[in-house]
Amino acid sequence: MQKIDFTNTEIAFNDKTNGDLAWAKHLFTIIKSPLMVKTGKHLLNIALTIRFPIRWIVKPTLYRHFVGGETIDKCLPRVEKLSNSKVKSILDYSVEGADSEKAFNAVFDEIVRTIEITAQNPNVEFAVFKPTALVFPDILKKSGFDNVDLSELETKGLDNFISRVDQLCQIAHDRDVKLLIDAEDVWYQQSIDNVVVAMMKKYNGKKPIVWNTWQMYRTDRLQNLDETFQNARNDNYFVGVKFVRGAYMEKERKRAITGKYPSPIHPNKEATDKAYDDGLTLAMENIDICEIFNGTHNENSVQLLVNRIENKKLEPNDSRIWFSQLYGMSDHISYNLAHAGYNVVKYIPYGPVRSVAPYLIRRAEENTSIKGQTNRELSLLLQELKRRKKEL
Ligand SMILES: Cc1cc2nc3c(=O)[nH]c(=O)nc-3n(C[C@H](O)[C@H](O)[C@H](O)COP(=O)(O)OP(=O)(O)OC[C@H]3O[C@@H](n4cnc5c(N)ncnc54)[C@H](O)[C@@H]3O)c2cc1C
């Protein structure tokens, strides 16, 4: 079995200057502290609520590390830089908190631009969008339950959402662009799934254009994936499967306690890891009707898919299988995998500073709460800085 060497920091940080590394080291040292992140999140939320300017503090710090820029054009130099190391890009318009039909239409127009650029630029591999950027989330929540009547206004809002998603899928289909649809909180996800399944049936007859996301921290997702494959076989369409563990664990658990319903999340990390790996294995067994996007910073889940590719005697760069990490995180995985010949793509979030703030808070929290992840980033940065010093 090919073992990927994730510790090769020369490859991992090949396109970073010493200044970039020193800066990243500084940032990860700060966000390693739970107290700093908790306080920072609190202050940032207050600043957002009272519309206090945050640009001066956020732009040169978290934003600089985790975000590509404010516009597509600003991201393009990063796309080109990544492509020099054979890493492709996804331009992810990461605005959150749009709160009017006008704002949803503006987000829609921007997503169309990302689909167009994906069609034109060979270094941009997928387009993506987040469903709650296109509709009032409460409408998704309500419409996901059976027997809940929507008001006339809500019905109109839901129809607008479905129409926006349908148009995006149609454009992606016409431009032959793979379109990822992010997964969100459990209580929005049923409505999202209903729409995405309809789109897969409509647009995936020849290949996966529309991709849904499976959050494997959910106890019901492995079975859902299995059923999706069965339905796709029965109805003759392809499935685009984006795997993630899931980003909203703490919120979901708190809500389940408050709402007095069983937590939808696996009881522990081991159970989530097992579901994730079983999901990858199941998808590989169905590779004749699906394509796979392995969205993770977990080295074991990356190595497992590498092993499955080898077991099936597929080429490392089989066009149906992609590995992905977020911009600013786990370059040791992205660059070493790409160097070994696998298909790798980075999510590059972009957008105005204020609108991407919730995304940045999630990244900071994730890097604080995930056991070992920040330490891993820090130790690799230190290793590379040391290696370069020795070289001098
Ligand atoms: C390219 C990409 C796209 C993404 N898109 C989405 C998306 O559309 N929707 C979304 O929700 N997230 C998305 N994420 C974030 C993702 O869901 C994870 O939060 C993040 O990647 C960390 O998981 P991991 O597999 O990288 O790492 P790991 O460190 O192995 O796993 C951490 C994750 O394990 C789970 N976990 C941790 N502790 C426990 C516990 N005690 N019990 C049960 N489970 C636990 C949680 O999901 C946690 O985030 C994306 C991530 C990437 C890399």
The ligand as a Gaussian input file, in Angstrom:
#p B3LYP/6-31G(d) Opt

LIG

0 1
 C      -13.298000      20.922000       2.032000
 C      -14.203000      20.972000       3.224000
 C      -15.540000      21.305000       3.072000
 C      -16.396000      21.352000       4.189000
 N      -17.740000      21.588000       4.022000
 C      -18.586000      21.459000       5.078000
 C      -20.009000      21.495000       4.922000
 O      -20.537000      21.654000       3.811000
 N      -20.780000      21.351000       6.021000
 C      -20.238000      21.124000       7.277000
 O      -20.996000      20.944000       8.247000
 N      -18.896000      21.100000       7.455000
 C      -18.075000      21.251000       6.396000
 N      -16.712000      21.160000       6.594000
 C      -16.152000      21.098000       7.983000
 C      -16.140000      19.666000       8.471000
 O      -17.455000      19.219000       8.677000
 C      -15.378000      19.471000       9.793000
 O      -15.897000      20.319000      10.770000
 C      -13.904000      19.727000       9.732000
 O      -13.367000      19.383000       8.485000
 C      -13.192000      18.885000      10.822000
 O      -13.337000      17.505000      10.546000
 P      -12.103000      16.649000       9.950000
 O      -12.607000      15.420000       9.302000
 O      -11.325000      17.533000       9.087000
 O      -11.174000      16.398000      11.219000
 P      -11.210000      15.590000      12.585000
 O      -10.337000      16.378000      13.471000
 O      -10.871000      14.165000      12.415000
 O      -12.688000      15.634000      13.106000
 C      -13.253000      16.665000      13.831000
 C      -14.745000      16.485000      13.645000
 O      -15.137000      15.227000      14.244000
 C      -16.436000      15.355000      14.811000
 N      -16.303000      15.158000      16.267000
 C      -15.360000      15.696000      17.089000
 N      -15.557000      15.326000      18.379000
 C      -16.636000      14.510000      18.361000
 C      -17.367000      13.839000      19.381000
 N      -16.984000      13.919000      20.668000
 N      -18.447000      13.103000      19.036000
 C      -18.840000      12.992000      17.741000
 N      -18.202000      13.619000      16.720000
 C      -17.125000      14.381000      17.029000
 C      -16.910000      16.777000      14.479000
 O      -17.605000      16.704000      13.269000
 C      -15.603000      17.543000      14.302000
 O      -15.744000      18.682000      13.470000
 C      -15.861000      21.102000       5.493000
 C      -14.510000      20.778000       5.637000
 C      -13.687000      20.683000       4.538000
 C      -12.262000      20.301000       4.726000

